[in-house]
Amino acid sequence: MEEEKQAAVPYFVHEGTMARMERVFKITVIALVAALAVAVCSLIANDIMWRQYCNALEERYTTNAEVPNGVYQQSDSESD
C-alpha cells in the first residue's frame, strides 16, 4: 500500500488565493446590494406612476358625474 503524501502549499500562494477570494466576495456583495437598490427604486417608481394613473382615471370619471342641472352634453359624432 502506497503512503499518501501531503501536498505542501507555499504561504504566499495561499495568501494570494485568500485575498482573491475576499475580493470576489466583496464584489459579489456590492453587486447584490446594487441590484437590490435598483429593484427597490423600480418598485417605488412603478408604484408612483400607477397611483398617478389611477388618480387621473378617478378625476376623469368623477368630473363627468358632476354636471349642473342634470344636463349632459354629448359630442356630435355625425357631421351634418
ABEGO torsion letter per residue (X at the ends): XBBBBBBBBBAAAAAAAAAAAAAAAAAAAAAAAAAAAAAAAAAAAAAAAAAAAAAAAAAAAAAAABBBGGBBBBBBABBX
